[in-house]
Amino acid sequence: MKICKLKLLILYILIFVSNCTYSQKYFITGCVKDSLTSQFLINANVSLTDLKTSYTTQAITNSEGVFKLENISKGNYELVIKFIGYNTLTQNIIVDNKNILMLDTKLLKQETQLKAVTVVSAKNKAFINFSGNKIILNVSQSPIASGGNVLDVISRAPGILLQNDNITFRNKKTLILIDGKPSNLSGNDLQEMLASISANTIDKIEILPSPSAKYDAQGGSIINIILNKINYEGINGNFNVGIGIGKNLKNNVGFNINYKKSNINLGLAFNYFYNPQYYDNNSIRFIDASLKIHQSEYETRTRNNNALKLSFDYNITKNTVLGITVKGNTNLLNRSLAIVSNFQSQNQNIDTASNTGTNGNIVVHNPSINVYYKTKIDSVGRTITINTDLFDYQKKWDEQSATFYQKSNNPSILNLQNNTILKIKTYSFSIDFSEPIKNGKIDLGLKTMFSNNRNEANWLTFKNDVWVNDITKSNLFIYKENINACYFSLEKMFKDSWVITTGLRGEQTNTSGTLINDGSKINKNYFNIFPNIDIQYVKDPSHIISVKYRKEIERVGYNVVNSFLKYISQYNFSQGNPSIEPEIYHSVDFNYTLKQSLVLGINYINTRKLIAPIYKSGANNSIISTIDNLGASNLCYWYLNLNKAIGNVWTSNLTGGIGFLSIGTNEDSYKSNISTWGYLIQSNNIFQFNKGLNVELFCAYTGPTMLGIYRISGAFNSSVGISKLVLKNNATIKLSFSDIFNTQIQKSETRFLGININENRKAESQFLQCSFSYKFGNKNMVSKKNRQTKADDIIKRIAE
């Protein structure tokens, strides 16, 4: 409270001196806090009513709880301060001959004070937090995350499931953002990128279960990965190093340095991540009652990932900032794959076996640039934000495979070379406008995005001692996509208890694809409206009831519309589907929150043209894995989240969910209906002891479920970690052991279109990892935003 008074006192002196010749102009300032925790209340509504004329002046509190009322005349007034979930404060005040009336700090009481509230410091904050319509994972607080990758961390988030190439939250598909920007990747490319990023580079991960119209309509929920950023005055930074032991050794090393002074903020970060990992997959395909194909795949991937980030912010004026961020990842993936296929009958072997060996490199370059401009155009808080983004993704395969057919009468060998280049360039521009209104705010925005995708596959076959172009496998595919969007979003509080957020987003999509070899073209143009509404009843902050509706779209990744037929082995191929349609679904969610620690809810999702992986029959007993539209699907999902402090050291997070899914595949091509029940139980426990010692225990069981045509068996996973602050709390040592019992295996079966397959997929997941991180710099010197030594900074904070 002393800090708040000091700010207002300095403001009083500054504005009094600058306005001493304008005695007819009056200001009223104040600071609003929570009476129990002394936390600043941001965006509290402040109104001042002239008791003589009934004229009302309004303001909202800024990021430090401060408000300013301008152009006030002498007289008697009624001051009213409102904030969601708090008792309204009403006070009569008199404006006399003072140019500035500096009020005492206003403390608002929660309508029902909690019996016990624990305020923890930043370094001891919980790993998992529920904050409004958001779930936050503070990655630095997780001992298990040490030395791991981002995909591992996401997999432990409450309600998250990783199945094949899909990342879902409460059985809803997700859109992955990095620092608020779309990752522009999907499927295996997306997961490969996330697996190549060290968890040490992440500050926190935000999950938005039901995002507003401000966000892209793609994906039902949003996962926003926020990279580390230092915001202290002067030179500050951190250094980290780690080592992991699985079947092979892995390691990581990196640093993050930031310089901030006056109007300049400059940051530089670099991280290297070496991650070898094996994948062991087995399948049995039943051709008929007496014939089957057994296939085993063993693959090792060795990732060498270098990540660089450079950021620069410049405060042009007290209300205007210009920034640029340049990021880049270079990932060298060494890949070795061995496939053994056996074609067997009950009586004899037919084509006893084929062995395929593939070796080579995949190189990925992924630079991106963001330039943004943000300005506050008045003291009320109207803001305009402009973003320009360039995303460049290049992936190059240089691989060679040899398949030996062990036919009893005529053994042979097939040698292939794969030289494929994928290039994706994406440009986007957006402008957003935000205006505070009485008890709420309005957001408006426009966005346009252009993407060019070029995929050139060059396959060579070794014949007569020379490499010859294989025209049956080589091709060039060019794909272009343009999305233009606009949105409107309104958030408003009514009668001190109801908070309504509603919006409308329109997206117009234009796509064109050209397969050069046969000259085939696919052009699609469509426009969709995406409404959303979120109604919350907050009469008591301990009891919140909400109802949400959102319409969403799922567009396929660029690789899915590519109709290349890719050779994997004698009996396995993969292929894209250029005729696939976008998936439209409607989501309704009802939940109840108790004391911001217990969430109970039910979610219903109706989907048209469900996008799902399927198998099709190929030539010579082979199968082709592809993506297609099934029929409509319906999902009803009940969920529970409990975040509970038990005693003084134990914080437990329990997540549970049970759902019923039905898929109607009664399209022309598919005549069947599929349905199943599924459930999920996750438990994350962190024990915080004295002297900076933390222990984390995680376990989860995913019950049998379904992904499209796949029926997936249940699986158990458990991990443990420990961390300790050392060197006067400037350094942290972490030790973790993931997948303790090595049970993280995905077993599935498919019975579809006459194809009968049982599969086991096992990615290496058991690692012992150790890491060390050290923070340096003057952390006692707070950031510019919190300093009080300059008049411009004081005025800026009052004007926010």
Helices and strands as residue ranges (DSSP letters): H 2-18, E 26-34, E 45-50, E 56-60, E 66-72, E 75-82, E 89-95, E 100-102, E 106-108, G 122-124, E 128-130, E 135-138, G 139-141, G 143-145, H 150-155, E 160-163, E 166-169, E 172-178, E 181-182, H 187-195, G 199-201, E 202-208, E 221-227, E 234-245, E 249-261, E 264-286, E 291-317, E 320-345, E 354-365, E 368-376, E 383-405, E 412-437, E 440-463, E 466-469, E 475-494, E 498-515, E 520-540, E 543-554, E 565-569, E 572-575, E 583-594, E 598-608, E 611-617, E 623-629, E 633-646, E 650-664, E 673-688, G 690-692, E 693-702, E 705-707, E 710-712, E 715-726, E 731-738, E 746-752, E 755-763, E 767-777, G 784-786, H 791-799
